[in-house]
Amino acid sequence: MGPLFGKVVAITRPLSQSEEMVQQIRDLGGQANCYPLLDIHLRTHDPKLYEAVSRPVDFVIFTSVNGVRAYLDAREKLINPFPMPKAICVGEKTAKIAKKGQMTVVGTPSRYAAQYLVDLVRENGWHDRRVLIVRGNLADTLLASELRALNCDVMDCIGYDTVPGKEAAHLWGDIELGILDAVTFLSGSAVEVFAREKPIEGANFNHVVFGAVGPNTRDVMLQQGLPCQVVAKNATGADLMIALGRHFA
């Protein structure tokens, strides 16, 4: 029996990104219930994305798996694609998808923060390069600004949209029924969707453990009035499950 034996854990990330967490919860002896508070929509028909993808660059920077999928989907539709550029990917999962798409990954920061990526470019002497950033609609533009300060020719392109899902009411209901032992949040955006569904003030969360994928998500939880008893050491779903297992052990 694992540390999550008899525990029911809520996963709030998009279904397309939940499979590994579901399996990890099962491996730790628990039951995983999925409540996707966010949905991902690739911009498959956005002319701005195709324009960006059709221009030759030295590097493409991906901050998520969804960015890789959006880029490769758009590239497949090019009639005469240029040679595949090199990729800089945040996280091993993102790098894995890029490699499956026949991209050469030359850098893999473990954490997403603009400074980590900028430091990687600076340390490798990749100044004055042509760079395409493929990101989500909710990501900030700080990375593009920092790379331009290194004299990089930067195209900053939105490849996918993160939109509210339809499971917030279901999640609230199961919390109130006492069905769940833990709720995990993988982004501040998911926390905000949850908080908009019902007033948090006065809610009874005494029987539920809340976990965050990292300090940024934890901070959003606290700002919204949610408790946060578990924070992943590294900002990955796998590390969050490890931290949750230790909490219940």
C-alpha positions in Angstrom: 0.0 0.0 0.0 1.3 3.4 -1.0 1.1 6.7 1.0 -2.1 7.7 -0.9 -3.9 4.5 -0.1 -7.6 5.3 0.4 -7.2 8.9 -0.7 -9.1 10.6 -3.5 -7.0 13.2 -5.2 -8.4 15.9 -7.6 -6.4 16.8 -10.7 -7.4 20.2 -12.1 -5.2 20.5 -15.2 -6.4 19.9 -18.8 -7.3 16.3 -19.5 -4.7 16.1 -22.3 -2.0 16.7 -19.6 -3.4 14.6 -16.8 -2.5 11.0 -17.8 0.8 10.8 -16.0 -0.5 12.3 -12.8 -3.4 9.9 -12.8 -1.0 7.0 -13.1 1.3 8.4 -10.4 -1.6 8.7 -8.0 -2.6 5.1 -8.7 1.0 4.0 -8.2 0.9 5.7 -4.8 -2.2 3.8 -3.9 -4.8 6.6 -4.4 -7.7 7.3 -6.7 -7.5 10.2 -9.2 -10.5 12.2 -10.1 -10.2 14.7 -13.0 -11.8 18.1 -12.9 -10.2 20.1 -15.8 -10.6 23.7 -14.9 -8.8 24.8 -18.0 -9.0 23.8 -21.7 -6.3 24.2 -24.3 -7.2 25.3 -27.8 -4.4 25.3 -30.4 -4.6 28.2 -32.8 -4.7 25.8 -35.8 -6.2 28.4 -38.2 -4.4 31.6 -37.0 -2.7 33.3 -39.9 -0.3 35.0 -37.5 1.0 31.7 -36.3 1.5 30.4 -39.8 3.3 33.6 -40.8 5.7 33.2 -37.8 6.3 29.5 -38.4 7.0 30.1 -42.1 9.9 32.4 -41.4 13.4 30.8 -40.9 14.8 31.2 -37.4 17.8 29.8 -35.4 15.9 28.8 -32.4 12.3 28.2 -31.3 11.6 28.6 -27.5 8.8 26.5 -26.1 7.6 27.0 -22.5 5.1 24.2 -22.6 4.1 21.0 -24.4 1.2 22.9 -26.0 3.6 25.3 -27.7 5.4 22.5 -29.3 2.2 20.9 -30.5 1.0 24.3 -32.0 4.3 24.8 -33.8 4.5 21.3 -35.3 0.9 21.4 -36.3 1.4 24.7 -38.2 4.7 23.5 -39.7 3.0 20.4 -41.1 0.9 22.7 -43.3 3.8 24.5 -44.9 4.3 23.6 -48.6 8.1 24.2 -48.6 9.3 24.2 -45.0 12.8 25.4 -44.2 15.2 23.1 -42.3 14.0 22.4 -38.8 15.3 25.0 -36.3 16.8 24.0 -33.0 14.6 24.1 -29.9 15.0 25.4 -26.4 12.4 23.7 -24.2 11.3 24.4 -20.6 11.1 21.0 -18.9 11.9 17.4 -19.9 8.3 16.7 -21.1 8.4 19.6 -23.5 11.8 18.5 -24.8 10.5 15.0 -25.3 7.6 16.2 -27.5 10.0 18.4 -29.5 12.4 15.5 -30.1 9.5 13.3 -31.3 8.8 16.1 -33.8 12.4 15.7 -35.1 13.7 18.8 -33.4 17.1 19.1 -31.9 16.9 20.3 -28.4 19.9 22.4 -27.4 18.7 23.6 -24.0 16.3 22.5 -21.3 15.9 24.7 -18.2 14.0 22.8 -15.5 12.0 25.9 -14.5 10.0 28.5 -16.4 11.2 31.9 -15.6 12.3 34.5 -18.2 15.7 34.8 -16.4 16.5 31.1 -16.7 16.0 31.2 -20.4 17.8 34.5 -20.9 20.8 33.2 -18.9 20.9 30.1 -21.1 21.1 32.2 -24.2 23.7 34.5 -22.7 25.9 31.7 -21.3 26.0 29.9 -24.7 26.7 33.1 -26.6 23.5 33.0 -28.7 23.3 36.7 -29.1 22.1 38.3 -32.3 20.1 35.2 -33.2 16.7 34.9 -34.8 14.3 33.5 -32.2 10.7 32.5 -32.3 8.8 32.2 -29.0 5.6 30.1 -29.2 3.6 30.6 -26.1 0.1 30.6 -24.6 -2.3 33.6 -24.5 -1.9 34.0 -20.8 2.0 34.1 -20.8 3.6 37.4 -20.3 6.0 39.1 -22.8 8.9 39.6 -20.4 11.0 36.9 -22.1 10.7 38.5 -25.5 11.8 41.9 -24.0 14.8 40.3 -22.2 16.0 38.5 -25.4 15.7 41.7 -27.4 18.0 43.3 -24.9 20.6 40.6 -26.0 20.1 41.9 -29.6 18.2 38.8 -30.6 15.7 39.2 -33.5 12.6 37.9 -31.6 9.2 36.9 -32.9 6.7 36.4 -30.1 3.8 34.3 -31.2 0.7 33.0 -29.5 0.2 29.3 -30.4 -2.6 28.3 -28.1 -5.3 29.7 -25.9 -5.9 28.6 -22.3 -9.6 29.0 -21.5 -11.8 28.2 -18.5 -13.2 24.7 -18.4 -16.6 23.6 -17.2 -15.7 21.5 -14.1 -15.4 24.1 -11.4 -19.0 23.5 -10.1 -18.4 19.8 -10.1 -15.2 20.2 -8.1 -16.8 22.4 -5.6 -19.7 19.9 -5.2 -17.4 17.0 -4.5 -15.4 19.0 -2.0 -18.6 19.9 -0.1 -19.8 16.3 -0.2 -16.5 15.2 1.4 -15.6 13.0 -1.5 -12.1 14.5 -1.9 -9.1 14.2 0.3 -6.8 16.4 -1.7 -7.0 19.0 -4.5 -4.0 19.8 -6.7 -3.5 23.0 -8.7 -1.0 23.2 -11.5 -1.4 26.9 -12.4 -2.6 30.1 -11.0 -5.1 30.3 -13.8 -6.8 27.1 -12.6 -7.0 28.6 -9.1 -8.7 31.7 -10.4 -11.3 29.7 -12.3 -12.0 27.7 -9.1 -12.3 30.9 -7.0 -14.7 32.6 -9.5 -17.2 29.7 -9.2 -18.2 30.3 -5.6 -17.1 32.6 -2.7 -14.1 31.0 -0.9 -14.7 33.0 2.3 -16.7 30.9 4.7 -16.1 27.6 2.8 -15.2 24.5 4.9 -12.0 23.0 3.7 -11.0 21.4 6.9 -11.1 17.9 5.4 -9.2 18.7 2.2 -5.5 19.1 1.6 -4.6 21.6 -1.1 -1.4 21.3 -3.1 0.4 23.7 -5.5 2.9 22.9 -8.3 5.2 25.7 -7.1 5.5 28.9 -5.2 3.8 31.1 -7.9 0.7 28.9 -7.8 0.8 28.8 -4.0 0.9 32.6 -3.9 -2.2 32.8 -6.1 -4.0 30.3 -3.8 -3.2 32.4 -0.8 -4.3 35.6 -2.5 -7.6 34.0 -3.3 -8.0 32.9 0.3 -7.3 29.2 -0.2 -5.1 27.2 2.1 -2.0 25.5 0.7 -0.5 22.7 2.7 1.7 21.1 0.0 4.1 22.7 -2.5 6.2 20.8 -5.0 9.9 21.1 -4.6 10.3 21.5 -8.4 7.5 22.9 -10.5 6.2 19.6 -12.1 3.2 17.5 -11.6 5.4 14.5 -10.7 7.1 16.4 -7.9 3.7 17.6 -6.6 2.5 14.0 -6.3 5.7 13.1 -4.5 5.2 16.0 -2.0 1.5 14.9 -1.6 2.6 11.4 -0.8 5.0 12.6 1.8 2.3 14.7 3.4 0.0 11.7 3.8 2.7 9.2 4.7 
